[in-house]
Each structure stands twice: as structure tokens, then as C-alpha cells.
Amino acid sequence: MSDITKEDLSPGPAAAVDFIRAIVADDVKNGKNGGRVATRFPPEPNGYLHIGHAKSICLNFGVSAEFGGTCNLRFDDTNPTKEDVEYVDSIEEDVRWLGFEWTDEPLFASDYFEQLYEYATHLIRAGKAYVDSLSGDETRAHRGTLTEPGKDSPYRGRTIEENLDLFARMRAGEFEDGAHVLRAKIDMASPNINLRDPVLYRIRRAHHHRTGDAWCIYPMYDFAHPPSDAIERITHSLCTLEFEDHRPLYDWLIQNLPVPGEPRQIEFARLNLTYTLMSKRKLLELVEEGHVTGWDDPRMPTLVGMRRRGYTPEAIRTFCDRVGVAKRENTVDLALLEHAVREDLNRRAPRVMGVLAPLRLVIENYPEGQSESFDIVNNPEDDSAGSRKVPFSREVFIERDDFREDPPRKFFRLAPGREVRLRGAYFVTCTEVVKDAGGEVVELRCRHDPATRGGDAPDGRKVKATLHWVSAAHAIDVEVRLYDRLFTAETPGATGDYRSELNPKSLDVLQDCKLEPSVSGAAPGSRYQFERIGYFCVDPDSRDRRLVFNRTVTLKDTWAKIERRG
């Protein structure tokens, strides 16, 4: 079950002041960094951003805005074998879609490659870095374990002159990949494995998306990240808890390099969601192995996937705000995210009537060839949304599930001899059930009461059900894709291969759906509430006047029920 409870999310007097904002406020009050606040969002361009990144984006940009500071978008592009300009472009688009703008132009760790090289030679000259020639397996054998100290490399004693010469020749391309690495000279007996002479540079002949083939050695992420923050004069480096054990190394680098700034690293718990994978590596596997249609598959937790599904940036920001910033790892119920989406769409999405499993209903006492229109409110939550005219005719479609020939107890919708209301139109009574040769119901015959036009019965009689409908003469045919959770397990992969927990019912495609004509020509990204069904968004796949709708969320709100029970 989720670790986040209703009580955790209840607003309180200090709800808006998390521990990070408290630290920043104290630094500003004490005049640290001259009262200046500068943050950064530093993604690696090796995949698309997901909902976990949204939390970091909201935190970094939010803190800088609240304290009148700056926030950089910097790509830590130190691994050319996994990075691509496609990811750079998508990340920029996602940050903007969430509603944030970075200071000046986007920055890149690759902007600092020459400076980082100079920093590395500075460490060599200070006797605090050396060129190691152990193989990968030998390096791992020398590293030790969590309970046993490591062993010094036999190359640790190379002279400063020898190390400078080898490092320069590494840059010049004289050696094969893997022949040498540059390592920091710290402490092979340290209980923190990150301080056991970590690798700073490796030889890697790979084309870089920005620097091309200018370099054949690349800095490791742990070496490039802290000096890049310092070069940009970042005051507060906000990182997830996975980097907590790396902080001593980051501090060591800042203390031993002639950098122009001294960023303060603060760690916070990453976002974990039930029924959701947050590993970029595993998300990439889902894409490459064809389990989803791409990074923007609406079942993916990527921001581009959520955008395609119909999630709004406002809902995601609200969700991140409610989850807050914690010091310990926790898991948030996916229902809370869906609740935030429903709340937002309830306020902004226009209502329309659509039938996903159509059943024809013929009103026998309604004149053939006649039609009329009813004014129906677009959004009862927004008076400014006005109303629309919905056409009505002798034949309409209703939802197949809204009829039972032999209704069970407490089923109040349409049945033989029963009267119901057609939303905004008339009361109708079922008089006949038409079946095909196989006994399946294919049509209903009804009679309407003209006196009930657009409202209640003049004689005061009541009905127990109101059904949505679409005029058969005016309906447009659309495809509807019903998306559900991608995984059946609350914590995918916790007990084995996450692939075995993929939900085979995560997508159901319906081809013969009917919608009222007001949605004709709707642009991709347009969001609607299909009355009594759920929230839907027009998919970019819509072509040749045939609309395709993705279900964003259902109307059922499990989180609201959790809150009420609480």
C-alpha cells in the first residue's frame, strides 16, 4: 500500500514550508551568498522526463521563484553513448509545458569540457589524481566491499609528471578505449565506497551530440556535476536521496578545485508511485521491446505520455505541491495523481454526450424526419462556459449497459415497461425489445412524453434514472482508446521481472463509438468530459476527419473515497 496517507496531505499551518525551503530561508536571512538564491534542474539527456522529474522541476523552479532567485536548465551530457538531441528537445518542451522558464539559454556540462579538463590536471598537479591502467575487472576487485576496505592500485604511485603526460595522451587519442582512466586519489579504505579513488575520466570514442568528435575522453557524471554547479554559481544543489552518499565526494571536489562557487547540496526523497516504473532504463526497455508504442504512449509515466493522455500541467503541479518534499523515501498512491487530474478537468473540461457501446433506441411516436435542438450547459462548474445546442431526432443511441431486459434489483435504468429521462430532452418508456437471430438485443422501441420536453413532468411524476444519448442522425463516429494502468502489481518488479506484471488489459480500443456533433473538428489535445463516463482527450492520431479519443481518467475517484473514509 501507499506510504502517503490522507493525514500526510492535510493542509496545516506549515504545509507550504518544507525543510528545503526552511534551509534556503535561513541562508537568505543570514546573508549567505549575499542573500542570493540560484538553483538548477540538471537532467541527463538520455531519455524522456517522467512524473518523478516533474517533482524536481517544480521544486527547483519553485524555490528560485519564491526567493526571487534564478534557476538554470542544464543538461549533464557527459555520456555520449546514451544521449541524443531528441531528448534535449523533449526536455525543453516538457519544462515549458509544465509552466516554467529557465534563466537565459539552456546550459550544458559539455560547455565546460575544457574547464573540466583543466580542473582534472589541477588535481594531478596537486598529487590528488592519477592515471590508472587496471582493467575493469581488476578495478572492481581492488575496490573492496561494504565490509572490507579496498586495495591501492599498483599505478597509484605514478609521478605527477607521468600522470600529466598520460592524461594528455589520453586526450590526444593515443590509447584504446578502456586502456586507462583518471582516478581521484582519496582513500581506498574509506567506509564510503564513493571515496575509494573514484574514476574521474574514461576514454570513450563516441560522437557527442554537441561537441562532435572533438573529445575522446569524457568526464564521469560525479566529477562533472559539482564543478558545473560551482561554475554557474549555484547556491543550492537540490538532489534526490540517491546522491546522499555521493555528497562527500562532491564536497571533496569543491574543496580541492579552484572553482568560483560553493554550492550547498540538499537531498530530498524521490517520487515513487504505485503501479508505476520510474527507472529511465526500464522505461527505455518498454519502448525498445515494443510493450508500448513509444515514449509518448499514454500509459507511460513520461510527461509527454501524460500530455498525450490529457493530463494538464496545472494538475501535475498541484499533485507535486500536495505530495510535498520529504526526507525519507515513500510511495504515493497513483489515485492521488488521478484525483488531481479529475479536480482540474472538472473545472475546465466542457461536457459532451458520447456513447461507447451504442444501442439504437427508436421513439415511435416522434415524427419521422423531424429534429430539434436542446440547450445543454457546457460545464456546471463554470458559468462562463455557457451552453451548446444538442440535436435530437426520432432515433438515438444510448449506452448498451443502460438497458437490461431482466433488470436486477437496484438497477434503475431502462428496462421493458420502465420510464427514464433522456438527459435534457424527454421522458421515454421502453415498449418493445428487438433481437437478432442469435437473441442479441439490437434495438429498443420506446414512446416519449412530449410534455416533458427539456425538464420534468408537469404532473410531478419522477423517474429514477437519467441517461445520456446521441442523435443517430447527427452522431459522428469516433475511435476511443480506453487506457488503464500499465502494471497489475502495486510495485512493479519488486518480486521478479516487471515484464511479467504488465497489464494485458491496459488498452482497449473501441471503434464504433458515437459522439454529439459539437466535437467535430476538435484539435488534438482538446479535453472533454463524456457525461457519466469519464474525461477524454483528442489524440494526435486523429486523421481524415475521424477523431481518436484517449481516456484520461474515469469519473470514479478512489482517492476522494479514501479521504471521505478517513
Backbone torsions as a table, in degrees:
resi	resn	phi	psi	omega
1	MET	NA	162.7	179.4
2	SER	-66.7	146.3	175.1
3	ASP	-81.2	-22.8	-178.0
4	ILE	-84.3	126.0	-178.7
5	THR	-112.4	172.2	177.8
6	LYS	-58.6	-40.8	-179.1
7	GLU	-63.3	-35.8	179.2
8	ASP	-61.7	-29.0	-173.7
9	LEU	-102.8	0.5	178.8
10	SER	-67.4	133.6	-179.7
11	PRO	-65.8	141.7	179.1
12	GLY	-139.7	177.1	-176.2
13	PRO	-62.6	-25.9	-177.7
14	ALA	-112.8	18.9	-173.1
15	ALA	-60.1	-32.4	-175.5
16	ALA	-86.1	-7.8	-177.0
17	VAL	-111.8	95.6	177.0
18	ASP	-85.4	176.6	-174.0
19	PHE	-66.3	-30.1	178.5
20	ILE	-69.3	-46.9	178.6
21	ARG	-63.2	-32.8	177.1
22	ALA	-65.6	-41.0	178.4
23	ILE	-64.4	-46.6	-179.3
24	VAL	-62.4	-43.6	179.6
25	ALA	-60.6	-39.9	179.3
26	ASP	-66.5	-40.2	177.8
27	ASP	-63.0	-42.0	178.7
28	VAL	-64.9	-43.6	-179.9
29	LYS	-60.3	-37.9	-178.1
30	ASN	-86.8	3.5	176.0
31	GLY	75.7	16.0	178.4
32	LYS	-64.6	140.1	-176.3
33	ASN	58.0	27.3	-179.0
34	GLY	67.3	23.1	-178.7
35	GLY	78.7	6.6	-177.0
36	ARG	-85.3	143.8	175.9
37	VAL	-124.1	124.1	178.1
38	ALA	-138.0	123.0	178.1
39	THR	-119.3	178.9	177.0
40	ARG	-154.3	151.2	170.0
41	PHE	-110.5	112.3	-169.6
42	PRO	-114.0	68.0	-178.0
43	PRO	-72.8	152.6	168.6
44	GLU	-87.0	129.6	-177.6
45	PRO	-80.2	58.6	-178.4
46	ASN	-121.1	20.0	178.8
47	GLY	173.2	175.9	178.9
48	TYR	-86.0	149.9	179.2
49	LEU	-70.0	146.0	176.4
50	HIS	-120.8	-176.4	-173.9
51	ILE	-61.7	-28.4	176.1
52	GLY	-64.6	-38.0	176.9
53	HIS	-66.4	-31.1	180.0
54	ALA	-59.8	-37.3	178.1
55	LYS	-62.1	-43.8	179.6
56	SER	-67.0	-39.5	178.2
57	ILE	-61.0	-49.4	-179.4
58	CYS	-61.6	-37.0	-179.2
59	LEU	-69.5	-52.6	-175.9
60	ASN	-64.3	-48.2	179.8
61	PHE	-71.3	-33.8	179.7
62	GLY	-66.5	-45.7	179.8
63	VAL	-62.2	-45.2	-178.7
64	SER	-62.5	-40.7	-179.4
65	ALA	-66.5	-41.6	-177.2
66	GLU	-65.9	-27.7	-178.8
67	PHE	-107.3	16.4	177.2
68	GLY	63.7	32.2	-176.8
69	GLY	-103.6	-156.7	-179.5
70	THR	-124.8	156.8	175.6
71	CYS	-139.5	123.1	178.2
72	ASN	-92.7	146.7	164.4
73	LEU	-99.9	113.5	-179.3
74	ARG	-126.5	129.3	177.3
75	PHE	-92.0	120.8	177.2
76	ASP	-86.5	79.4	-171.5
77	ASP	-97.9	71.4	-177.2
78	THR	-106.1	-0.3	-178.5
79	ASN	-125.7	87.0	-172.6
80	PRO	-65.2	-17.5	-178.0
81	THR	-74.3	-16.8	-176.8
82	LYS	-119.2	-1.1	-172.6
83	GLU	-105.8	155.4	-176.8
84	ASP	-154.8	148.8	178.7
85	VAL	-63.9	-24.7	175.6
86	GLU	-58.0	-42.0	-180.0
87	TYR	-70.8	-36.3	177.0
88	VAL	-59.4	-50.1	-178.3
89	ASP	-61.9	-41.9	-177.8
90	SER	-67.2	-36.9	-179.7
91	ILE	-66.3	-44.1	177.5
92	GLU	-58.9	-44.1	-179.5
93	GLU	-63.5	-41.4	-178.7
94	ASP	-66.0	-42.1	-179.8
95	VAL	-62.7	-43.8	178.6
96	ARG	-65.5	-39.6	-179.6
97	TRP	-61.8	-35.9	178.3
98	LEU	-69.6	-14.3	175.5
99	GLY	106.7	17.9	-176.3
100	PHE	-118.5	150.9	174.6
101	GLU	-127.8	138.5	-178.3
102	TRP	-90.8	165.3	178.6
103	THR	-74.2	129.7	178.0
104	ASP	56.0	-147.7	-179.3
105	GLU	-85.6	158.8	173.6
106	PRO	-59.2	143.4	179.7
107	LEU	-109.3	161.7	-178.3
108	PHE	-138.9	141.1	173.4
109	ALA	-58.5	-31.1	179.0
110	SER	-64.3	-19.9	173.9
111	ASP	-60.9	-24.4	-172.9
112	TYR	-107.3	13.1	-175.4
113	PHE	-55.9	-43.2	-179.7
114	GLU	-65.5	-42.3	178.9
115	GLN	-65.8	-39.1	179.2
116	LEU	-65.3	-37.4	176.5
117	TYR	-61.6	-43.0	178.5
118	GLU	-64.2	-38.1	176.4
119	TYR	-62.7	-39.9	179.2
120	ALA	-63.4	-42.8	178.3
121	THR	-67.3	-29.4	175.3
122	HIS	-61.1	-44.2	178.4
123	LEU	-63.5	-39.7	178.8
124	ILE	-61.9	-47.1	-178.9
125	ARG	-62.7	-30.2	179.4
126	ALA	-83.6	1.1	-178.5
127	GLY	74.2	22.5	-175.7
128	LYS	-115.1	13.9	174.4
129	ALA	-154.3	151.1	-178.4
130	TYR	-148.5	156.7	175.6
131	VAL	-87.1	123.5	-178.8
132	ASP	-108.2	140.9	-177.2
133	SER	-116.9	16.2	175.2
134	LEU	-67.6	150.9	172.6
135	SER	-73.5	169.7	178.9
136	GLY	-59.4	-44.2	179.4
137	ASP	-64.7	-39.9	179.0
138	GLU	-65.7	-38.8	178.4
139	THR	-61.9	-44.5	179.7
140	ARG	-64.3	-37.8	179.4
141	ALA	-66.8	-32.9	-179.6
142	HIS	-79.8	-16.6	-171.4
143	ARG	-70.9	-27.9	-177.0
144	GLY	86.1	-166.9	-178.3
145	THR	-128.8	-175.7	178.4
146	LEU	-65.6	-23.7	-178.4
147	THR	-110.0	-11.2	-179.3
148	GLU	-121.9	136.5	179.9
149	PRO	-69.1	160.3	177.1
150	GLY	-83.5	176.8	179.0
151	LYS	-118.1	144.1	178.1
152	ASP	-63.5	141.9	173.5
153	SER	-70.0	143.9	176.2
154	PRO	-63.8	-14.0	179.8
155	TYR	-95.4	2.9	-176.8
156	ARG	-65.6	-24.3	-176.8
157	GLY	-90.8	9.0	177.5
158	ARG	-56.8	147.5	-178.2
159	THR	-73.4	161.4	178.3
160	ILE	-58.6	-42.7	-178.9
161	GLU	-63.2	-42.0	179.9
162	GLU	-64.7	-42.1	179.4
163	ASN	-64.9	-42.0	178.3
164	LEU	-62.3	-41.1	180.0
165	ASP	-64.9	-46.9	-178.9
166	LEU	-65.1	-39.7	-178.3
167	PHE	-66.5	-40.3	176.9
168	ALA	-64.1	-38.8	179.1
169	ARG	-71.9	-30.7	172.4
170	MET	-60.1	-46.0	179.8
171	ARG	-64.6	-35.7	-177.7
172	ALA	-73.3	-8.1	176.5
173	GLY	85.8	24.2	-177.7
174	GLU	-78.3	-17.5	-172.4
175	PHE	-117.3	155.2	177.3
176	GLU	-74.7	159.3	175.3
177	ASP	-55.9	133.3	177.2
178	GLY	86.6	-6.3	-177.6
179	ALA	-68.4	-38.6	-179.4
180	HIS	-143.6	158.7	169.0
181	VAL	-137.3	160.3	170.9
182	LEU	-100.9	129.3	-178.9
183	ARG	-123.1	148.0	172.0
184	ALA	-73.9	147.3	177.7
185	LYS	-103.9	96.4	-175.4
186	ILE	-119.8	-85.1	-175.3
187	ASP	-161.5	105.6	-179.2
188	MET	-72.2	-8.9	178.4
189	ALA	-101.6	3.9	-177.6
190	SER	-61.9	138.0	174.9
191	PRO	-64.9	-19.4	176.2
192	ASN	-93.4	109.7	-175.6
193	ILE	-58.9	-27.2	180.0
194	ASN	-64.8	-17.3	179.8
195	LEU	-97.9	2.1	-179.9
196	ARG	-84.6	75.9	178.1
197	ASP	45.9	63.2	-176.5
198	PRO	-64.9	150.7	177.0
199	VAL	-72.0	133.3	178.7
200	LEU	-104.7	-36.5	-179.3
201	TYR	-138.2	146.8	172.9
202	ARG	-135.0	156.7	176.4
203	ILE	-84.0	127.2	-179.7
204	ARG	-152.2	105.5	178.3
205	ARG	-82.4	99.6	-178.9
206	ALA	-151.1	143.3	-179.6
207	HIS	-74.3	126.1	-179.7
208	HIS	-92.9	140.7	-174.4
209	HIS	-66.6	-14.3	178.6
210	ARG	-119.7	-40.1	-175.6
211	THR	-96.8	-0.2	177.7
212	GLY	63.4	-126.5	-179.0
213	ASP	-108.9	22.8	-177.6
214	ALA	-68.4	-25.9	-177.4
215	TRP	-122.2	143.8	170.5
216	CYS	-120.6	1.6	169.8
217	ILE	-121.4	142.7	-177.3
218	TYR	-133.4	141.3	178.6
219	PRO	-71.8	147.4	173.3
220	MET	-71.3	154.5	-179.3
221	TYR	-54.7	-45.9	-176.5
222	ASP	-64.7	-25.2	177.0
223	PHE	-83.9	-40.4	-174.7
224	ALA	-74.2	-32.8	-169.9
225	HIS	-64.8	-53.8	-176.9
226	PRO	-63.8	-46.2	177.9
227	PRO	-63.1	-32.8	177.5
228	SER	-63.0	-43.1	174.6
229	ASP	-58.7	-44.2	-177.6
230	ALA	-67.0	-40.8	178.4
231	ILE	-59.4	-38.2	-179.8
232	GLU	-83.4	0.9	179.7
233	ARG	56.2	43.0	173.7
234	ILE	-68.2	136.4	180.0
235	THR	-94.1	-34.7	-176.7
236	HIS	-133.5	110.8	178.8
237	SER	-92.9	104.0	-176.3
238	LEU	-93.5	117.8	-174.3
239	CYS	-129.2	159.2	174.8
240	THR	-79.0	165.2	-172.1
241	LEU	-60.5	-21.3	-179.4
242	GLU	-63.8	-17.9	179.7
243	PHE	-96.4	4.4	-178.0
244	GLU	-62.3	-42.6	179.6
245	ASP	-71.8	-14.3	178.0
246	HIS	-87.2	-13.7	-174.9
247	ARG	-59.7	-40.0	177.1
248	PRO	-58.7	-36.7	176.4
249	LEU	-67.8	-43.1	179.1
250	TYR	-61.1	-42.9	178.6
251	ASP	-63.6	-39.9	179.8
252	TRP	-61.9	-42.0	179.6
253	LEU	-64.5	-46.1	-179.5
254	ILE	-62.1	-38.1	-178.8
255	GLN	-71.9	-25.2	-173.4
256	ASN	-108.4	6.5	178.3
257	LEU	-120.3	148.3	-180.0
258	PRO	-81.5	59.5	-176.3
259	VAL	-86.6	155.4	-175.9
260	PRO	-84.6	0.0	-178.6
261	GLY	-147.8	169.5	-178.9
262	GLU	-136.6	81.1	-178.0
263	PRO	-66.4	148.0	176.7
264	ARG	-101.7	119.3	-179.8
265	GLN	-88.0	132.3	177.3
266	ILE	-130.3	128.1	-177.7
267	GLU	-100.4	146.1	176.1
268	PHE	-137.0	161.7	-177.5
269	ALA	-71.3	134.3	176.6
270	ARG	-70.6	162.7	179.0
271	LEU	-85.7	126.1	172.7
272	ASN	-120.0	132.8	-179.6
273	LEU	-118.0	142.1	174.9
274	THR	-63.6	150.4	177.3
275	TYR	59.7	23.5	-172.5
276	THR	-139.0	136.6	171.4
277	LEU	-91.3	138.0	179.4
278	MET	-118.1	8.4	179.3
279	SER	-87.4	121.5	178.3
280	LYS	-61.8	-34.6	179.3
281	ARG	-62.3	-45.0	-179.3
282	LYS	-72.6	-34.0	175.8
283	LEU	-64.4	-38.5	176.1
284	LEU	-63.5	-39.0	177.0
285	GLU	-61.6	-41.1	177.9
286	LEU	-58.8	-39.9	-179.8
287	VAL	-70.7	-50.9	-174.7
288	GLU	-67.9	-29.9	-179.0
289	GLU	-89.1	-0.5	174.3
290	GLY	79.5	16.9	177.5
291	HIS	-72.9	-22.8	174.8
292	VAL	-131.8	169.3	-175.4
293	THR	-84.2	-9.6	-179.6
294	GLY	159.4	-179.6	178.6
295	TRP	-60.5	-27.4	-177.6
296	ASP	-96.6	14.8	173.8
297	ASP	-58.6	129.1	-176.9
298	PRO	-61.4	-10.5	175.6
299	ARG	-86.5	-11.6	-177.9
300	MET	-79.5	150.6	177.7
301	PRO	-83.3	10.1	177.9
302	THR	-70.4	152.8	178.8
303	LEU	-64.6	-36.6	178.4
304	VAL	-67.8	-33.5	176.1
305	GLY	-69.8	-41.2	178.7
306	MET	-66.8	-36.7	177.4
307	ARG	-63.1	-43.4	179.7
308	ARG	-66.5	-31.8	180.0
309	ARG	-73.5	-22.4	178.2
310	GLY	116.5	2.5	175.6
311	TYR	-63.3	148.4	178.4
312	THR	-103.6	150.7	176.4
313	PRO	-62.5	-32.7	179.0
314	GLU	-62.7	-40.6	-179.9
315	ALA	-66.6	-39.7	-179.4
316	ILE	-68.2	-40.3	177.4
317	ARG	-63.8	-40.8	177.5
318	THR	-62.2	-43.9	178.5
319	PHE	-59.4	-48.0	-179.6
320	CYS	-61.6	-37.7	178.7
321	ASP	-65.5	-40.6	-178.6
322	ARG	-70.9	-37.8	178.4
323	VAL	-64.5	-38.2	177.5
324	GLY	75.3	-169.6	-177.4
325	VAL	-118.6	122.0	-176.2
326	ALA	-119.0	161.6	177.7
327	LYS	-93.9	-15.8	-178.6
328	ARG	-118.1	152.9	178.9
329	GLU	-66.0	142.5	177.4
330	ASN	-152.9	170.3	178.6
331	THR	-124.4	131.4	-177.7
332	VAL	-101.9	138.8	178.1
333	ASP	-67.6	129.0	177.4
334	LEU	-55.3	-27.8	-179.8
335	ALA	-61.4	-26.9	178.3
336	LEU	-68.9	-39.6	176.4
337	LEU	-64.0	-45.1	179.9
338	GLU	-63.2	-34.9	178.0
339	HIS	-62.9	-43.2	178.9
340	ALA	-63.7	-37.9	178.8
341	VAL	-65.9	-44.7	179.1
342	ARG	-61.2	-45.3	179.8
343	GLU	-55.2	-46.7	-177.1
344	ASP	-69.3	-46.0	-178.3
345	LEU	-68.5	-30.0	177.9
346	ASN	-60.2	-33.8	-179.4
347	ARG	-81.1	-32.3	-169.8
348	ARG	-111.6	-21.3	-172.7
349	ALA	-83.0	126.8	173.8
350	PRO	-67.6	149.5	179.2
351	ARG	-90.4	142.9	170.9
352	VAL	-141.3	164.6	176.5
353	MET	-105.8	131.3	178.6
354	GLY	-142.2	149.2	-179.0
355	VAL	-121.3	118.3	-175.9
356	LEU	-86.3	-33.2	176.6
357	ALA	-125.0	84.6	-168.8
358	PRO	-71.3	139.1	171.7
359	LEU	-127.5	124.6	-175.7
360	ARG	-73.5	136.0	178.0
361	LEU	-126.5	120.0	-178.1
362	VAL	-104.8	123.5	-179.7
363	ILE	-94.0	100.4	-167.9
364	GLU	-66.4	-29.7	-178.4
365	ASN	-96.7	13.9	174.4
366	TYR	-97.2	133.5	-174.2
367	PRO	-59.2	134.7	177.0
368	GLU	-66.6	141.9	179.3
369	GLY	79.0	-5.3	-179.3
370	GLN	-93.3	149.2	173.4
371	SER	-147.4	160.9	178.2
372	GLU	-150.5	171.3	-179.4
373	SER	-123.8	148.1	176.2
374	PHE	-118.9	138.0	174.6
375	ASP	-81.1	120.3	-178.9
376	ILE	-126.6	135.3	-176.7
377	VAL	-62.2	136.6	-180.0
378	ASN	-75.2	-38.1	-179.6
379	ASN	-156.7	108.0	-179.1
380	PRO	-63.8	-14.3	178.6
381	GLU	-88.7	-5.5	-175.4
382	ASP	-141.4	100.2	-177.9
383	ASP	-61.7	-29.8	-177.5
384	SER	-72.3	-11.4	-178.0
385	ALA	-73.6	-16.5	177.1
386	GLY	69.9	-152.9	-178.4
387	SER	-137.2	172.1	178.9
388	ARG	-134.3	160.3	177.0
389	LYS	-97.4	124.7	-178.7
390	VAL	-112.1	121.0	-176.3
391	PRO	-73.4	148.6	-179.1
392	PHE	-132.8	144.3	179.0
393	SER	-146.9	-176.1	-174.8
394	ARG	-63.6	-33.2	179.7
395	GLU	-114.3	130.9	177.9
396	VAL	-131.2	163.3	172.4
397	PHE	-105.4	137.7	170.5
398	ILE	-121.8	169.4	179.2
399	GLU	-73.5	132.4	-178.2
400	ARG	-57.1	-36.1	-180.0
401	ASP	-70.1	-8.9	179.7
402	ASP	-88.0	7.4	177.2
403	PHE	-130.2	138.9	171.8
404	ARG	-136.0	126.2	177.8
405	GLU	-69.5	-35.6	176.9
406	ASP	-124.9	81.0	-169.5
407	PRO	-67.6	137.1	175.2
408	PRO	-74.0	170.8	178.2
409	ARG	-61.4	139.7	179.9
410	LYS	71.5	12.9	170.3
411	PHE	-93.4	111.6	-172.0
412	PHE	-107.0	2.9	-179.4
413	ARG	-81.8	-161.4	-168.8
414	LEU	-69.1	139.5	177.0
415	ALA	-155.6	163.6	179.8
416	PRO	-53.4	129.2	178.6
417	GLY	79.0	-1.3	-176.2
418	ARG	-99.2	145.9	179.3
419	GLU	-105.1	135.4	176.4
420	VAL	-136.5	170.0	176.4
421	ARG	-100.3	134.2	167.1
422	LEU	-88.3	121.8	-172.2
423	ARG	-44.3	116.9	176.0
424	GLY	72.7	3.3	-174.1
425	ALA	-119.2	-99.3	-174.2
426	TYR	-132.6	164.1	164.4
427	PHE	-79.7	137.7	175.9
428	VAL	-131.9	149.9	178.2
429	THR	-123.6	130.0	-179.1
430	CYS	-74.8	124.3	-178.1
431	THR	-111.8	-20.0	-176.2
432	GLU	-156.5	144.9	177.6
433	VAL	-115.5	122.8	-179.5
434	VAL	-103.4	130.0	-178.1
435	LYS	-122.0	158.1	175.6
436	ASP	-88.5	-176.1	-176.3
437	ALA	-61.9	-25.5	-179.9
438	GLY	-88.9	2.4	177.4
439	GLY	88.2	7.1	179.8
440	GLU	-85.9	137.7	178.5
441	VAL	-68.2	123.7	-178.4
442	VAL	-117.9	-14.0	-177.4
443	GLU	-162.2	149.2	175.0
444	LEU	-119.6	141.6	174.3
445	ARG	-107.8	134.6	-176.6
446	CYS	-139.6	169.7	170.4
447	ARG	-127.5	142.8	178.8
448	HIS	-107.9	159.6	175.8
449	ASP	-103.0	105.6	-177.3
450	PRO	-58.1	-24.1	-177.6
451	ALA	-72.5	-12.4	-177.4
452	THR	-97.4	16.3	-174.4
453	ARG	-53.9	118.3	173.3
454	GLY	69.8	4.9	-177.0
455	GLY	-162.1	-145.1	-177.1
456	ASP	-89.6	169.4	178.3
457	ALA	-75.3	135.2	-179.9
458	PRO	-60.7	-29.0	-178.7
459	ASP	-83.4	1.1	175.3
460	GLY	86.0	1.9	-179.6
461	ARG	-69.6	149.6	-175.7
462	LYS	-114.5	155.4	171.4
463	VAL	-122.1	157.2	-174.9
464	LYS	-97.7	-0.8	-178.1
465	ALA	-146.8	143.7	173.4
466	THR	-122.1	124.8	-175.7
467	LEU	-108.4	144.9	170.9
468	HIS	-83.4	160.7	-172.6
469	TRP	-157.9	166.9	174.4
470	VAL	-141.4	132.7	178.4
471	SER	-63.9	127.1	-178.3
472	ALA	-64.4	-33.8	-178.0
473	ALA	-73.5	-18.2	-174.6
474	HIS	-119.7	-3.8	-174.4
475	ALA	-65.7	148.3	170.8
476	ILE	-108.7	143.1	179.4
477	ASP	-86.2	132.1	179.9
478	VAL	-137.2	158.9	171.9
479	GLU	-98.2	138.2	179.1
480	VAL	-125.1	129.7	178.3
481	ARG	-108.6	115.5	-178.8
482	LEU	-93.4	107.5	-179.0
483	TYR	-95.2	142.6	175.5
484	ASP	-131.1	-175.2	-178.7
485	ARG	-62.3	140.6	-176.1
486	LEU	-72.4	-24.3	-177.2
487	PHE	-124.3	149.7	177.9
488	THR	-89.0	-19.3	-177.9
489	ALA	-93.3	142.3	179.8
490	GLU	-64.2	-35.8	177.0
491	THR	-124.1	89.3	-175.5
492	PRO	-58.3	132.2	176.4
493	GLY	82.0	1.7	-177.0
494	ALA	-66.6	-30.7	-176.5
495	THR	-117.9	7.9	-179.0
496	GLY	169.2	-152.9	-178.3
497	ASP	-74.3	123.8	-178.4
498	TYR	-62.1	-23.4	-179.7
499	ARG	-63.0	-31.0	-179.9
500	SER	-71.9	-10.1	-177.8
501	GLU	-108.1	10.6	174.9
502	LEU	-63.9	137.6	-177.6
503	ASN	-81.7	112.5	-179.6
504	PRO	-67.3	-12.8	-179.8
505	LYS	-109.4	26.0	-177.7
506	SER	-74.5	-13.3	177.6
507	LEU	-144.0	127.9	175.0
508	ASP	-128.5	119.9	-176.3
509	VAL	-100.7	122.8	179.6
510	LEU	-109.1	125.6	-173.3
511	GLN	-98.3	-26.1	-169.9
512	ASP	-108.6	49.9	-178.2
513	CYS	-93.6	150.7	-176.7
514	LYS	-121.4	131.9	177.9
515	LEU	-126.7	154.3	175.6
516	GLU	-65.1	153.2	-171.8
517	PRO	-70.4	-8.9	-178.7
518	SER	-63.8	-19.1	-178.8
519	VAL	-89.4	-2.3	-179.0
520	SER	-56.2	133.4	178.0
521	GLY	78.1	9.2	179.8
522	ALA	-61.1	137.6	-177.3
523	ALA	-79.2	150.7	174.1
524	PRO	-53.4	137.3	-177.6
525	GLY	96.1	-13.7	178.2
526	SER	-65.8	136.0	-175.5
527	ARG	-114.0	142.9	-179.7
528	TYR	-142.4	156.1	163.5
529	GLN	-101.3	119.2	170.1
530	PHE	-80.1	115.9	-172.0
531	GLU	-56.4	132.7	178.3
532	ARG	71.0	4.1	-175.7
533	ILE	-119.8	-55.4	-177.1
534	GLY	162.9	-170.5	178.9
535	TYR	-103.3	138.4	-174.2
536	PHE	-136.2	156.3	-178.0
537	CYS	-134.3	140.5	178.1
538	VAL	-71.7	125.9	-177.7
539	ASP	-85.8	148.9	176.5
540	PRO	-60.8	-17.2	178.6
541	ASP	-69.3	-8.9	-179.7
542	SER	-58.7	124.2	-176.4
543	ARG	-143.0	154.8	172.1
544	ASP	50.7	45.2	176.3
545	ARG	67.0	6.7	175.9
546	ARG	-104.5	114.8	-177.2
547	LEU	-80.4	146.5	173.7
548	VAL	-120.7	128.1	-178.9
549	PHE	-114.4	137.1	172.4
550	ASN	-102.2	134.8	172.7
551	ARG	-74.5	122.2	179.3
552	THR	-79.7	-60.6	174.7
553	VAL	-148.9	157.4	174.9
554	THR	-78.5	171.1	175.9
555	LEU	-76.6	-23.9	-179.5
556	LYS	-67.4	126.9	-175.9
557	ASP	-117.2	96.8	-177.6
558	THR	-68.9	-32.9	-178.7
559	TRP	-68.6	-38.4	177.7
560	ALA	-60.8	-36.5	177.7
561	LYS	-67.9	-37.8	176.4
562	ILE	-60.5	-43.1	-179.8
563	GLU	-63.8	-42.6	-179.3
564	ARG	-65.5	-39.6	178.7
565	ARG	-66.3	-31.8	-179.7
566	GLY	-66.8	NA	NA
